[in-house]
């Protein structure tokens, strides 16, 4: 079995993630195995593994080679495609793409890489930012769940509130159901 990776004398591991996909083209999703990605204070190290989990190659990407534009390292979360969440790192020689199982992990990697390169402390999300992220994920899940309920004929249990279009009264009801306004008699579908 090949050695995973070697660290330089002044090099230390900052983050490590297993089950990371790499590059373009079809590959099994990260959750079914994959490579290890290691962030040190000097390199991004990709430990490539074969389908049996054995190390097949180790690739070092020096952080000093990451493009800097306007004082900002060019590291970002890619646009999710087909439920793949990517970390895109723009080096002077081109872009490298790493696929993660969870989108929230990418945010952490971006913050740490930027911190190492700029020397600024890692910016942690405030409780408000974390709650906004959770709410965003919940909203993203809600629409497909409602669609599945409709396909299988399961009635919604989601309560919604709105204003009556006729009299302006606040109405509360189950999403998708039609009810009569108790004030003006107008029928409204929630």
N, C-alpha and C positions, 0 to 999 in steps of 0.2 A: 504494500500500500504506500502510495506517495505521501510525502509530508504535506500537511495542509498549507502552511505559509510560514514565512520567517519574518521576524520583526527586526528593524534596525536598532542600534544601541540606544537611541533617544526616542524610540517609537513605542506607543502604548495603545491598546485597544480601547475604543470609546463606545462603539456599538457593534453588535453582531446579530445577524438575522439568518435563520435557516429557511429553507423552502422558498428561495428567491429564483424567479425566472430571469433569463438574460437574452437580450438581443431580439432580432426580428424573426419572423417565421413561426410556424406551428411548433408548440411545445406543450407538454402536459401542463395543466394549471399548477401553480406553485404548491397548492395544498396536497398534491400527489407526489411530492418529493421535490427535488431541485437542488440548486446550488446554495452555498453559504455566501453571504455578503458581510464583509468586515470593514468597519470604519476605524481607522487609527488617526492619530494626530498628524500623520503624513501621507497616508494612502487610503484609497478605497480598494479593497482586495476582494476579488471574486474567486472563490474556491469552487471550481467546476466539478460536478460529480456525475458519474454515469448512472444508469438506471438501477444499479444495485447499491448506490450510495458510496461507491469508492471514489476517491479523489482522482480525477483524470488530468487536471491542469489547474494552475494558479495564475491569475492575471492581476498585475498591480497597476492601478491608475493613480499616479501622483496627484495629490490635491493642488500642488503648485501649478499644474497644467490646466486647471479649470479656468475658463474664460471669466473675466471680470468686466462688467459693463456698468458704468456709472457707479462704481464702488460696490456693486452687488454681484456676488458669485452667481453664475448662470446654472442654478440647480432649482428644479421645480417639479411639482406634481404634474404628470401628464394627464391628458383628457382620457377618462375611462372609456374603454371600448370593449364590448363583449365581456363585461364584468372583470376586466383586467385593470389593475391599478398600477401605474408606472411611476418610477422615479427617473426623471430625465436629467442627465448631467452633461453639460456642454463643455467639452475639452477643446483646447486649441486645435487638436487634430480631428475633431468631430464629436458627435453626440453618442452617448451610451445610454441604453435603456434597461432598467431593472424592474421586473414585475413582482409586486408584493400581493399577498393574500388580502391584507386589510389596508384600506386607504388611510386610516389614521396613523399607521406606522410610517407612512411616507412623510407626513408632516413632521414627525419627530426627526427623521433622517435629514430632511431639508434644514431644519433648525440647527442641528448639530454640525452639519457640513458648513453652513454659513458662519456659525460661531467659530469654528476652528480656523477658517480662512480669514475672517475679519478680526478675530481676537475679541469680539464682543461676547458677553455672557449669553448663554442659551436663553431665548425668550420662551417662557412657558405660557401656555394658554391660561387666561383668567377664567374663573368659574363661569362668567357670563359667556365667554367664547366657547367653552366646553359645552355649556347648555345649548347654545345656538347650534353647535355641530350635532348634538344629540337630536334636537328638534328637527334639523334638516334631514337627518337619516330617517327619523320616524315618518316624516312627510313623504320621503321617497319610497318608503315601504307601503304606506297607506293606499296609494292608488292601485298598485298591482294586487293587493289583498282584496280591495273592493271589486276589482275586475274578476278575480277568481270566484268571489262570492256570487257575483251575478251569473257567471258561467254555470255554476252548480246550483243556482236557484236558492242560495242561502240569503235570507233577508239581513240587511244591515242592522247593526245595533248602535251605530255611531249617531250620537245626538248632535244636532246643529242648531244654531240660533240665527235668525235673520229678521229683517224688518218686513212687515206686510207692505206689498207694493201699493195697496189702496189707502190704508189709514196710517201706516207708519208704526203700528204697534210692534213690540218685540215678540216674535213667535219662536217657540222651541219645539222640535220634532225629530223624528228619525230620518236620516238621510235617505232620499229616494221615495219617501212616502208623501202622499198628498193629504193635507188636512185643511179644515175650514177655520178661518180666523174667527175667534170667539167674539170679536168686537164689531166687525163689519160684514162678516159672512162670505168674504172672498176666499176661494180655494187657492191653496199655494202648495207647490211641490218643493220639498226641501232638498 
